[in-house]
Amino acid sequence: MSALIVLAAGGTGGHMFPAEALAGELVGRGVKVALVTDRRGQAFESRLPGVALHRIRAGRPGPGLASRVLALCEIALGLLAARRILRALAPAAAVGFGGYPSVPTMMAASRLGVPTVIHEQNARLGRANRWLVPRMKRIATSFTQVDGLADIARTRIVETGNPVRPAVAAERGAPYAAPTDGPISLLIIGGSQGARILSAVVPAALALLPSGLKARLAVAQQARPEDLEAVKHTHETNGIHAEVASFFTDVPARMRRAHLVISRSGASSVAELCVIGRPAILVPYRYAADDHQTANAEALAAVGAGWTMSEPNFTPETLAQRLVTLFAQPQSLAAAAAAAQHLGRPDAARRLADLVIETAGGAR
């Protein structure tokens, strides 16, 4: 296939990472790719060699009337710009990954008769994709069940999984050995720069563990730059062997070595946990749009692939109790690791690329 495919994504990592994975898969097949995003998406330009980047304007509606009017004006301007871009590129298909910057491009593609596919990363349909679903030809999902798609014909929906980075897929298949009486590797991640609640609760919880359990811990924790010293000090004071950094460049390898992960439940984090197959305590970000992180965490918990702790219940005492229970039941950790791996889709980028090419080819 020599035609061009246009990708449209919001500028945050949750939308851009799967777009990046699909771009790599398509380029590897000899397909030309262009990306349409907002100014935030320009940060990914160096990570997408050979992909033409186009920027449009797009607003995110806020709570006030003035904010909503301004956002609609931004979207209208973005729609005009997207129409010009699409007419110039004449793509064989357009693929949207959510986020408000994807709305103008996907709406313009639909109006111009370009075959369309949207990808939903979460277990609950995002607001931008919710607007677009009625106009889209195919809908790719990361989960078998997605809140908000109950009234959509199943023939339009394809579960592809959420594409992950090659470094993550490379760790697939590494065996999991639950800790019995040796060292326990504990990984704490909360996005690219950690999360404040994890920095506050996890060190305090580990301090409450029995001394014998604390002596077995090998902790790697992401923390925000402003929290680094406090987290390090707490771990050191309580005799916890810990490596603390604001960013780890080798998260996939660390995840593979981990006996347990404590993490937010964003779409990318959940997909990586499942591809590598590691048990996790998931702490959904309570202010995430439409509470989609809770939906993601509950989808894993429902099949025994992890445990959900809401922010109000995520206290040092409750976390310490949960850790004592889990580390005393290595069979539970092993079962959760197996359940997570069963959910993993290491070939999600290939499956999504197949769907996109099929949709483009069918239209032609």
C-alpha positions as CSV (number, residue, x, y, z in Angstrom):
1,M,0.0,0.0,0.0
2,S,1.6,3.3,-1.1
3,A,-1.1,5.7,-0.1
4,L,-0.8,8.1,2.9
5,I,-2.5,7.6,6.3
6,V,-3.2,10.6,8.6
7,L,-3.1,10.2,12.3
8,A,-4.8,12.6,14.7
9,A,-4.0,12.7,18.4
10,G,-4.0,15.0,21.4
11,G,-0.6,16.1,22.6
12,T,-0.4,14.1,25.8
13,G,1.4,10.8,26.1
14,G,-1.7,8.7,26.6
15,H,-2.8,9.6,23.1
16,M,0.5,10.1,21.4
17,F,2.2,6.8,22.5
18,P,-0.2,4.5,20.6
19,A,-0.1,6.9,17.6
20,E,3.6,6.7,17.7
21,A,3.5,2.9,17.8
22,L,1.0,2.7,14.9
23,A,3.2,5.2,12.9
24,G,6.2,2.9,13.4
25,E,4.3,-0.1,12.2
26,L,2.9,1.6,9.1
27,V,6.2,3.1,8.1
28,G,7.8,-0.3,8.5
29,R,5.3,-1.6,6.0
30,G,6.2,1.2,3.5
31,V,3.1,3.3,4.2
32,K,3.5,7.1,4.3
33,V,2.2,8.7,7.5
34,A,1.4,12.2,8.6
35,L,0.4,13.4,12.1
36,V,-2.0,16.2,12.9
37,T,-1.9,17.5,16.5
38,D,-1.7,20.7,18.5
39,R,1.4,22.5,19.8
40,R,1.9,20.0,22.6
41,G,2.3,17.2,20.1
42,Q,5.4,18.9,18.6
43,A,7.4,17.4,21.4
44,F,7.1,14.0,19.8
45,E,8.4,15.2,16.4
46,S,11.9,13.8,17.0
47,R,10.4,10.4,18.0
48,L,8.6,10.1,14.7
49,P,11.3,10.1,11.9
50,G,9.8,10.1,8.5
51,V,6.4,11.3,9.7
52,A,5.2,14.7,8.5
53,L,3.9,16.8,11.4
54,H,1.0,19.3,11.0
55,R,-0.3,21.5,13.7
56,I,-3.8,22.8,14.2
57,R,-5.6,24.7,16.8
58,A,-8.0,23.0,19.2
59,G,-9.5,24.0,22.5
60,R,-10.6,22.0,25.5
61,P,-14.0,23.1,26.9
62,G,-13.8,24.3,30.5
63,P,-16.5,24.6,33.2
64,G,-17.4,28.2,32.4
65,L,-19.5,29.5,29.5
66,A,-16.7,31.7,28.2
67,S,-14.3,28.8,28.2
68,R,-16.7,26.7,26.2
69,V,-17.3,29.4,23.6
70,L,-13.6,29.9,23.2
71,A,-13.0,26.2,22.8
72,L,-15.7,25.9,20.2
73,C,-14.1,28.8,18.3
74,E,-10.7,27.0,18.5
75,I,-12.3,23.8,17.2
76,A,-14.0,25.6,14.4
77,L,-10.6,27.2,13.3
78,G,-9.0,23.8,13.7
79,L,-11.7,22.2,11.5
80,L,-10.9,24.7,8.7
81,A,-7.2,24.1,9.0
82,A,-7.8,20.3,9.0
83,R,-9.9,20.5,5.9
84,R,-7.1,22.3,4.0
85,I,-4.5,19.7,5.2
86,L,-6.6,16.7,4.3
87,R,-7.4,18.1,0.9
88,A,-3.7,18.7,0.2
89,L,-2.7,15.2,1.5
90,A,-5.6,13.2,0.0
91,P,-5.1,10.4,2.6
92,A,-6.4,6.9,2.1
93,A,-7.7,6.9,5.7
94,A,-7.6,9.0,8.9
95,V,-7.0,7.5,12.4
96,G,-7.9,9.4,15.6
97,F,-6.5,8.6,19.0
98,G,-8.6,10.9,21.2
99,G,-7.9,14.2,22.8
100,Y,-9.6,17.4,21.7
101,P,-7.0,18.1,19.0
102,S,-8.1,15.0,17.2
103,V,-11.7,16.2,16.9
104,P,-11.3,18.8,14.0
105,T,-9.2,16.4,11.9
106,M,-11.5,13.4,12.3
107,M,-14.6,15.6,11.7
108,A,-13.1,17.0,8.6
109,A,-12.1,13.5,7.4
110,S,-15.7,12.3,7.9
111,R,-17.1,15.2,6.0
112,L,-14.7,14.8,3.1
113,G,-15.5,11.1,2.8
114,V,-12.1,9.9,4.0
115,P,-12.4,6.4,5.7
116,T,-12.1,6.8,9.4
117,V,-10.9,4.8,12.4
118,I,-10.8,5.9,16.0
119,H,-8.8,4.2,18.7
120,E,-10.0,4.3,22.4
121,Q,-7.2,3.5,24.8
122,N,-9.4,3.4,28.0
123,A,-12.1,1.2,29.3
124,R,-14.5,4.2,29.3
125,L,-15.0,6.2,26.1
126,G,-13.3,9.5,26.2
127,R,-15.2,12.8,25.6
128,A,-13.5,13.6,22.3
129,N,-14.1,10.1,20.9
130,R,-17.7,10.2,22.3
131,W,-18.4,13.2,19.9
132,L,-16.8,11.3,17.0
133,V,-18.2,7.8,17.4
134,P,-21.4,8.3,15.4
135,R,-19.4,9.6,12.4
136,M,-16.6,7.0,12.4
137,K,-16.5,3.9,10.2
138,R,-14.6,1.6,12.6
139,I,-13.8,1.8,16.3
140,A,-10.7,0.1,17.7
141,T,-10.6,-0.6,21.4
142,S,-8.0,-1.6,24.0
143,F,-10.5,-3.5,26.2
144,T,-13.1,-6.1,25.4
145,Q,-15.8,-4.0,27.0
146,V,-15.8,-0.2,26.9
147,D,-18.3,2.0,28.7
148,G,-20.1,4.2,26.2
149,L,-20.2,1.8,23.3
150,A,-23.2,-0.3,24.3
151,D,-25.4,1.1,21.6
152,I,-22.8,0.8,18.8
153,A,-23.1,-2.0,16.3
154,R,-20.5,-4.7,17.2
155,T,-19.6,-5.0,13.5
156,R,-18.0,-1.5,13.8
157,I,-15.9,-2.4,16.9
158,V,-12.6,-4.3,16.8
159,E,-10.6,-5.1,19.9
160,T,-7.0,-4.4,18.9
161,G,-5.4,-3.7,22.2
162,N,-3.4,-0.6,23.0
163,P,-0.1,-0.4,21.1
164,V,3.0,-0.3,23.4
165,R,6.6,0.7,22.8
166,P,8.9,-1.9,21.2
167,A,10.9,-1.9,24.4
168,V,7.8,-3.1,26.3
169,A,6.9,-5.8,23.8
170,A,10.4,-7.1,24.0
171,E,9.9,-8.0,27.7
172,R,6.9,-10.1,26.9
173,G,7.3,-13.7,27.9
174,A,9.8,-13.2,30.8
175,P,8.7,-15.7,33.4
176,Y,7.4,-14.4,36.7
177,A,8.6,-16.0,39.9
178,A,6.7,-14.9,43.0
179,P,8.8,-14.0,46.0
180,T,8.9,-16.6,48.8
181,D,11.8,-15.9,51.2
182,G,14.2,-13.9,49.1
183,P,14.4,-10.3,48.0
184,I,11.2,-8.5,46.9
185,S,11.4,-6.1,44.0
186,L,8.9,-3.3,44.3
187,L,8.4,-0.7,41.5
188,I,6.4,2.5,42.1
189,I,5.5,4.5,39.0
190,G,3.0,7.3,38.6
191,G,3.4,8.7,35.1
192,S,6.6,10.1,33.7
193,Q,7.4,12.2,36.8
194,G,5.7,10.3,39.5
195,A,2.5,11.3,41.5
196,R,2.4,13.3,44.7
197,I,0.1,10.8,46.5
198,L,2.5,7.9,45.8
199,S,5.4,9.9,47.1
200,A,3.4,10.7,50.3
201,V,1.8,7.3,51.0
202,V,4.3,4.6,49.8
203,P,7.3,5.5,51.9
204,A,5.1,5.9,55.0
205,A,3.5,2.6,54.3
206,L,6.8,0.7,53.9
207,A,7.9,2.2,57.2
208,L,5.0,0.3,58.9
209,L,6.0,-3.1,57.6
210,P,7.5,-5.7,59.8
211,S,11.3,-5.4,60.1
212,G,11.8,-8.8,58.4
213,L,9.8,-7.7,55.4
214,K,11.4,-4.3,55.1
215,A,14.8,-6.0,55.0
216,R,13.8,-8.0,51.9
217,L,12.6,-5.0,49.9
218,A,14.4,-3.5,46.9
219,V,12.4,-0.5,45.9
220,A,12.5,1.6,42.7
221,Q,10.3,4.7,43.0
222,Q,9.5,7.5,40.6
223,A,8.8,10.8,42.3
224,R,8.3,14.4,41.3
225,P,11.5,16.5,41.4
226,E,10.2,18.5,44.3
227,D,9.4,15.3,46.3
228,L,12.7,13.5,45.6
229,E,14.6,14.4,48.8
230,A,11.7,13.8,51.1
231,V,11.1,10.4,49.6
232,K,14.8,9.4,49.8
233,H,15.0,10.6,53.4
234,T,12.0,8.6,54.5
235,H,13.2,5.4,52.9
236,E,16.7,5.9,54.3
237,T,15.4,6.7,57.8
238,N,13.4,3.5,57.8
239,G,16.1,1.3,56.5
240,I,14.5,0.7,53.1
241,H,16.9,0.0,50.2
242,A,15.5,2.3,47.5
243,E,16.4,3.9,44.3
244,V,14.5,7.1,43.8
245,A,14.4,9.2,40.6
246,S,12.1,11.6,38.8
247,F,12.4,9.5,35.6
248,F,13.5,6.0,34.8
249,T,14.6,5.4,31.2
250,D,14.4,1.7,31.6
251,V,10.8,1.2,33.0
252,P,10.1,-1.9,30.8
253,A,13.1,-3.7,32.2
254,R,12.3,-2.6,35.7
255,M,8.8,-3.8,35.3
256,R,10.0,-7.2,34.1
257,R,12.1,-7.5,37.2
258,A,9.4,-6.4,39.6
259,H,7.5,-8.7,41.9
260,L,4.8,-6.1,42.4
261,V,4.1,-2.7,40.8
262,I,2.3,0.2,42.4
263,S,1.0,2.6,39.7
264,R,-1.6,4.9,38.4
265,S,-4.0,3.3,36.0
266,G,-3.6,5.3,32.8
267,A,-4.1,3.5,29.6
268,S,-0.4,3.2,28.7
269,S,0.6,2.0,32.2
270,V,-2.1,-0.7,32.2
271,A,-1.3,-1.9,28.7
272,E,2.4,-2.2,29.6
273,L,1.6,-4.1,32.8
274,C,-0.5,-6.6,30.8
275,V,2.0,-7.0,28.0
276,I,4.8,-7.8,30.4
277,G,2.5,-9.6,32.8
278,R,3.1,-8.2,36.2
279,P,0.7,-7.9,39.2
280,A,-0.1,-4.3,40.3
281,I,-1.8,-2.2,42.9
282,L,-3.5,0.4,40.9
283,V,-4.3,3.9,42.3
284,P,-6.6,5.7,39.8
285,Y,-6.1,9.5,39.5
286,R,-9.4,10.7,41.0
287,Y,-9.6,13.8,38.7
288,A,-9.0,12.0,35.4
289,A,-11.6,12.9,32.8
290,D,-14.7,10.8,33.2
291,D,-12.9,8.8,35.9
292,H,-11.5,6.6,33.1
293,Q,-8.5,5.5,35.3
294,T,-11.0,3.8,37.7
295,A,-12.6,2.0,34.8
296,N,-9.2,0.8,33.6
297,A,-8.2,-0.4,37.1
298,E,-11.6,-2.1,37.6
299,A,-11.2,-3.9,34.3
300,L,-8.0,-5.5,35.5
301,A,-9.3,-6.2,39.0
302,A,-12.4,-7.9,37.5
303,V,-10.2,-10.7,36.0
304,G,-7.8,-10.9,39.0
305,A,-4.9,-9.1,37.3
306,G,-4.5,-6.5,40.0
307,W,-5.9,-4.7,43.0
308,T,-7.6,-1.3,43.0
309,M,-7.2,1.3,45.8
310,S,-9.0,4.5,45.4
311,E,-7.2,7.7,46.5
312,P,-9.4,8.2,49.7
313,N,-8.6,4.6,50.8
314,F,-4.9,4.8,49.8
315,T,-3.4,5.5,53.2
316,P,-0.2,4.3,54.7
317,E,-2.1,1.9,57.0
318,T,-4.3,0.3,54.3
319,L,-1.4,0.0,51.9
320,A,0.9,-1.6,54.5
321,Q,-1.8,-4.1,55.4
322,R,-2.4,-4.9,51.7
323,L,1.4,-5.4,51.1
324,V,1.7,-7.7,54.2
325,T,-1.2,-9.8,52.9
326,L,0.1,-10.0,49.3
327,F,3.7,-10.9,50.2
328,A,2.4,-13.6,52.5
329,Q,0.5,-15.1,49.6
330,P,3.0,-15.5,46.7
331,Q,0.4,-17.7,44.9
332,S,-1.9,-14.7,44.6
333,L,0.8,-12.6,43.1
334,A,1.6,-15.3,40.6
335,A,-2.1,-15.7,39.6
336,A,-2.4,-11.9,39.1
337,A,0.7,-11.9,36.9
338,A,-0.7,-14.7,34.7
339,A,-4.1,-12.9,34.5
340,A,-2.4,-9.7,33.5
341,Q,-0.4,-11.4,30.8
342,H,-3.5,-13.1,29.4
343,L,-5.0,-9.6,28.9
344,G,-1.8,-8.3,27.2
345,R,-1.8,-7.5,23.4
346,P,1.9,-7.3,22.4
347,D,0.7,-7.3,18.7
348,A,-1.7,-4.4,19.2
349,A,0.2,-2.1,16.7
350,R,0.1,-4.8,14.1
351,R,-3.6,-5.5,14.7
352,L,-4.5,-1.8,14.5
353,A,-2.4,-1.4,11.3
354,D,-4.3,-4.3,9.8
355,L,-7.6,-2.7,10.6
356,V,-6.5,0.7,9.2
357,I,-5.3,-0.8,6.0
358,E,-8.4,-2.9,5.6
359,T,-10.6,0.1,6.2
360,A,-8.7,2.2,3.7
361,G,-8.5,-0.6,1.1
362,G,-12.2,-1.5,1.5
363,A,-13.1,2.1,0.8
364,R,-11.0,2.2,-2.3
